[in-house]
Amino acid sequence: MDVYEKFNVIFLFCSFSASAYYPTYVSRTDHLTELSYKSSGSWRSIVINNSLAGKPLHNEVKSAFNSINSELFDYVESAAREEINDIPTLRFRELKYAKLVGPLKTKIITSGDGVITTEVSGFNFSSEVKVEFTLFTLYGKVNTSELRFSADYDVITGRVYNLRDIGHMQVNFDVDGNGIINSAVAEVLEALVNIFKPDFIQDSVDESLDQLIENEYYIAGLDSVIPEGVWVIENIDIGIKIKDAIRGIKAGEYIDITLTEWDQRFYEGSKYRYYYRNRVQIDISNNYKFDYGNEPVFATGDWINPCAGPGGSNSGCYEP
């Protein structure tokens, strides 16, 4: 064997070895709660890792977003199907998605005269519709600017409802026809513009936010899963402070609640996987703050990923 042949053998061996990997997986989930309060003009805080206290919040936020986006999808699908099928040259084929993207921020303020005002903001609306024009298929995408609404708030039920646009909503459209004749694209675009007017999007979001989650909206739902006697710092029970704020804001005070969910992408070794995360942030008149979030703890496995065993991803390795 000459030198050239020896070099090829070594090169092939190295190339083969480089394809092997140790898989990355999520070994556990930390449920971290940071409690902060203002004392003598300075902020003090403590971080607690308590799954018994944090997991119910995690589940409540997940349930809230599932309920909201499910109702939003049904509402938009019904309207889009009816409107598009009324056009002789078009046929509704599928609503790919309709969802809220970004944090759901709800701020409830009580003025000095006792009048409660509410704002809902922080997210945008995103949707995609599959439409058929004779023998061609087109996809229409709809995205809005960041939405901002005033709303009504029921302190007894925790419902946020009757949204009114105060953010001057902008709606953007894009139709992908893969080179289909311009007249077809224009007709689908016109149909989308007629459907996804600002008033329709406002009504869609309003309808989805007004849905009940176990007979209560998400603010009252948070009230039901926040523990008392657990998040106590220097004799201050933050759980009670949050509940009192949710049940009735005192004159001149406010409560600001932000819910966020997202998928964190990580490289497992041969492909990307996604890990569901969410977060709750509560601010009570800039005197008490609460921040909960689930944090994945990554580990490196042996040649066989333990998450790929019986149950696969359903075994809990990727879902907190």
C-alpha positions in Angstrom: 0.0 0.0 0.0 1.5 3.3 -1.1 1.4 6.6 0.9 -1.6 7.9 -1.1 -3.7 4.8 -0.3 -2.7 5.0 3.4 -3.8 8.6 3.4 -7.2 7.7 1.9 -7.8 5.0 4.6 -7.0 7.4 7.4 -9.2 10.1 5.8 -12.2 7.8 5.5 -11.8 6.6 9.1 -11.7 10.2 10.4 -14.7 11.2 8.3 -16.7 8.3 9.6 -15.8 9.0 13.2 -16.8 12.7 12.9 -20.4 11.7 12.1 -20.9 10.2 15.6 -22.3 12.4 18.3 -23.4 12.5 21.9 -27.0 13.5 22.1 -28.2 16.6 24.0 -31.4 16.3 25.9 -33.4 18.0 28.6 -32.7 16.1 31.9 -35.1 18.1 34.1 -37.1 21.3 34.3 -36.5 24.0 37.0 -39.5 26.1 38.0 -37.9 29.3 39.1 -39.8 32.1 40.9 -38.2 35.5 41.6 -40.0 37.6 44.2 -39.1 41.3 44.6 -40.4 44.0 46.8 -39.4 47.6 47.5 -38.1 48.4 50.9 -36.9 51.9 51.9 -36.7 52.8 48.2 -34.5 49.8 47.3 -35.5 46.5 45.6 -34.9 43.3 47.4 -35.4 39.9 45.8 -35.2 36.2 46.3 -35.2 33.3 43.8 -37.1 30.1 44.7 -36.9 26.8 42.7 -40.1 25.0 43.8 -41.9 22.8 41.2 -44.9 22.3 43.5 -45.5 26.1 43.5 -44.3 26.8 40.0 -45.8 23.9 38.0 -49.5 25.0 38.5 -48.6 28.4 37.1 -46.9 26.8 34.2 -50.0 24.7 33.5 -52.4 27.6 33.9 -50.5 29.7 31.3 -50.3 26.8 28.9 -54.0 26.2 29.3 -54.8 29.9 28.8 -52.8 30.1 25.5 -54.2 26.8 24.3 -57.8 28.0 24.9 -57.3 31.5 23.5 -55.6 30.3 20.3 -58.0 27.4 19.8 -61.0 29.7 19.9 -59.2 32.2 17.7 -58.6 29.5 15.1 -62.2 28.4 15.1 -63.5 31.9 14.8 -61.2 32.9 11.9 -61.6 29.6 10.1 -65.4 29.9 10.0 -65.4 33.5 8.7 -62.6 32.8 6.1 -64.4 29.7 4.8 -67.7 31.5 4.4 -66.3 34.6 2.8 -63.9 32.9 0.4 -66.4 30.3 -0.8 -68.9 33.1 -1.6 -66.5 34.1 -4.4 -67.2 31.9 -7.5 -63.6 31.6 -8.7 -62.2 30.8 -5.2 -62.4 27.8 -2.9 -61.3 27.8 0.8 -59.0 24.8 1.4 -57.4 25.2 4.8 -56.6 27.7 7.6 -53.0 26.8 8.3 -52.9 28.8 11.5 -54.4 31.8 13.3 -52.7 32.8 16.6 -51.5 35.5 18.9 -47.7 36.0 18.7 -45.8 37.7 21.5 -46.5 38.4 25.2 -50.1 38.9 26.4 -49.9 42.0 28.6 -52.9 43.0 30.7 -52.7 46.2 32.8 -55.5 47.0 35.2 -55.5 50.5 36.7 -57.8 52.1 39.3 -57.9 55.9 39.2 -58.4 58.0 42.3 -62.2 58.2 41.7 -62.4 54.4 41.7 -62.8 54.0 37.9 -61.1 50.9 36.5 -59.4 51.0 33.2 -57.7 48.1 31.4 -55.2 47.7 28.5 -54.4 44.6 26.6 -51.3 44.7 24.4 -47.9 43.3 23.5 -48.8 40.8 20.8 -49.7 40.7 17.2 -52.1 38.6 15.1 -50.8 36.1 12.5 -52.6 33.9 10.1 -52.2 31.9 6.9 -55.0 30.7 4.6 -54.7 28.1 1.8 -57.0 29.0 -1.2 -57.6 27.3 -4.5 -58.1 29.3 -7.7 -59.3 26.9 -10.5 -56.3 24.5 -10.6 -53.9 26.6 -8.7 -53.2 26.8 -5.0 -52.3 30.1 -3.3 -51.3 30.9 0.3 -52.3 34.2 1.9 -50.5 35.4 5.0 -51.9 38.1 7.3 -49.9 39.8 10.0 -50.7 42.9 12.1 -48.7 45.5 13.9 -48.4 45.1 17.6 -51.9 45.3 19.0 -53.1 47.5 21.8 -56.6 47.6 23.1 -58.5 49.2 25.9 -61.0 46.8 27.6 -63.5 46.2 30.3 -62.6 44.2 33.4 -64.9 42.3 35.8 -63.2 42.1 39.2 -65.6 39.3 40.3 -65.0 36.9 37.5 -61.6 38.1 36.3 -62.9 38.5 32.7 -61.3 40.9 30.3 -63.7 41.7 27.5 -65.1 44.3 25.0 -61.8 45.3 23.4 -61.4 48.6 21.6 -58.4 49.3 19.4 -56.3 52.2 20.7 -53.1 51.2 18.9 -54.0 52.2 15.3 -53.8 48.6 14.1 -52.0 48.0 10.8 -52.7 44.9 8.7 -50.2 43.5 6.2 -51.0 40.9 3.5 -48.8 38.7 1.4 -50.0 36.2 -1.3 -47.7 33.4 -2.5 -48.8 32.0 -5.8 -45.5 30.5 -7.1 -45.7 32.4 -10.4 -49.4 32.1 -10.8 -51.0 34.8 -13.0 -51.3 38.2 -11.4 -55.1 38.3 -11.7 -55.4 35.2 -9.4 -53.1 36.7 -6.8 -55.0 40.0 -7.0 -58.4 38.2 -6.4 -57.1 36.3 -3.4 -55.5 39.4 -2.0 -58.8 41.3 -2.4 -60.7 38.5 -0.6 -58.2 38.6 2.3 -58.4 42.4 2.6 -62.2 42.1 2.8 -62.0 39.4 5.5 -59.1 40.6 7.7 -60.3 44.1 8.4 -59.1 45.7 11.7 -62.7 45.3 13.1 -62.7 41.6 12.3 -59.3 41.0 13.9 -60.4 43.0 17.0 -63.6 40.9 17.2 -61.6 37.7 16.8 -59.2 38.5 19.6 -62.0 39.8 21.8 -63.9 36.6 21.2 -60.9 34.4 22.0 -60.0 36.3 25.2 -63.5 36.2 26.4 -63.6 32.4 26.5 -63.7 30.7 29.8 -61.0 28.4 31.2 -62.6 26.1 33.8 -65.3 28.8 34.2 -62.8 31.6 34.7 -60.6 33.7 32.5 -56.9 33.6 32.9 -56.6 36.3 35.5 -59.0 34.5 37.8 -57.2 31.3 36.8 -53.9 32.7 38.1 -55.6 33.6 41.3 -56.7 30.0 41.8 -53.2 28.5 41.5 -51.1 31.1 43.3 -50.3 29.6 46.8 -50.5 31.4 50.1 -47.9 30.9 52.8 -45.2 29.7 50.2 -43.7 32.9 48.7 -43.0 34.7 52.0 -40.0 37.1 52.3 -39.5 39.2 55.5 -43.0 38.4 56.7 -44.5 39.6 53.4 -46.7 36.9 51.7 -46.3 37.8 48.0 -49.1 35.3 47.1 -51.6 37.1 49.2 -50.4 40.5 47.7 -51.0 39.1 44.2 -54.4 37.7 45.0 -55.6 40.9 46.7 -54.5 42.9 43.7 -56.3 40.6 41.2 -59.5 40.6 43.3 -59.7 44.4 43.5 -57.2 47.1 42.8 -57.2 49.9 45.3 -57.6 53.5 44.2 -54.5 54.9 42.6 -52.9 51.5 42.1 -52.5 49.0 39.3 -51.6 45.4 38.5 -49.7 44.5 35.4 -49.8 40.8 34.2 -47.7 39.5 31.3 -48.0 36.0 30.0 -45.5 34.7 27.4 -45.0 31.3 25.7 -42.4 30.2 23.1 -40.5 27.1 21.9 -36.8 27.0 22.6 -34.9 25.3 19.9 -31.9 23.1 20.7 -29.7 20.8 18.7 -30.1 17.2 19.8 -27.1 16.0 17.8 -28.8 14.8 14.6 -31.6 17.2 14.4 -33.3 20.2 16.2 -35.9 19.7 18.9 -38.2 22.2 20.5 -38.8 22.7 24.2 -41.9 24.4 25.4 -41.4 27.4 27.8 -43.6 30.0 29.3 -43.4 32.9 31.8 -45.5 34.9 34.1 -44.6 38.4 35.2 -46.7 40.4 37.7 -46.1 44.0 38.8 -48.2 45.5 41.6 -47.9 49.3 41.5 -44.1 49.0 41.3 -44.0 47.9 44.9 -44.1 44.1 44.5 -42.9 42.1 41.5 -43.3 38.4 40.7 -41.5 36.6 37.9 -42.0 32.8 37.2 -40.5 30.8 34.3 -39.6 27.2 33.5 -35.9 26.7 32.7 -34.7 23.6 30.9 -31.5 21.9 32.3 -29.6 20.4 29.4 -27.3 17.3 29.6 -25.3 15.2 27.3 -26.2 11.6 26.9 -24.5 8.4 25.9 -24.7 7.1 22.3 -28.3 6.2 22.9 -30.5 9.2 23.9 -32.5 8.2 27.0 -35.4 10.2 25.7 -35.6 8.0 22.7 -36.6 4.9 24.8 -40.1 3.7 25.6 -42.4 6.7 25.2 -40.0 8.7 23.2 -40.5 12.5 23.5 -43.7 11.7 25.4 -41.6 10.4 28.3 -41.2 14.0 29.6 -37.7 14.7 28.3 -38.8 17.5 26.1 -42.0 18.6 27.7 -41.8 20.1 31.2 
